[in-house]
Amino acid sequence: MFQPHSGAFASTTSGADFSGNPKPNPHNESVRHLLYGSRQAVREVIKNLHQRGYADPNEWSRPMPTDRPGEVMCILTKTVWIE
């Protein structure tokens, strides 16, 4: 015969999910995107990412020459929400 449990229920998952894993700690984090290529190729990728709504072209650094002839590098730092 079924008998209801008497007494208080105590949770043992405080600070953890039901599998016992720690609960995620939501926060902001920075990530960097680096583009290497010819000035024209880098410009096209930046334009494409802007058209997709990911980043405004003004958020990228100015093209910086690398040690390879004809190659530049641009950097974008984005803040993302980590859940």
C-alpha positions, 0 to 999 in steps of 0.5 A: 500500500502507498504511504505518503512521505511525511516530513519536509523535503530538502533539496540537495541540488542547490547550486546544481542542475538535476544531474548534479552539474553546477548551474551555469554562471551567466556573464558577459565575455569578450571574444576576438575575431581576427581577419587575415588576407588581402585588403580587398578580401578582408573588406569583403568579409567585413561587409558580408558580416555587416550585411548579416547584422553581426558587426558594424564595419566601424567596430573593426580595427583599421587594417594593419600590415602583417609580415607577409607582402600584401596581407593585412589584419583586422581585429573585432572584439565582441561582447557575448552573453554566456548562459 
